[in-house]
Amino acid sequence: MPTWVALVEVTDAEFQNLQELTSIWGDVRLEVEELNSEIEIIDTYALLGRYDFLLVFEAPDRDAVFELSLAVERQGLDMTTMEGVPIDHFAELVADQ
């Protein structure tokens, strides 16, 4: 299953403290399970800098990624998503050129 990464930024949401901010990922996981059990959230990292979180997940297709994006954005977050290509596979693609 393809691996995806997303840079996530807090936009519309208002949080009282950091604990409340990090607890939204539990809500996102629950919503994803209800919507599409094929999505697997692998890791979530808090970031220092322009973006607030890094989300690493597996999803079968773009439709599933779109569902996850909507679930995240309903929590007041903005998500920029990219498909990750393993370096070994990327090297094979370059070698074929």
Summary of the structure (lengths in Angstrom):
residues: 97
radius of gyration: 14.7
end to end distance: 24.2
largest distance: 52.2
contacts: 248
relative contact order: 0.28
helix: 41%
strand: 30%
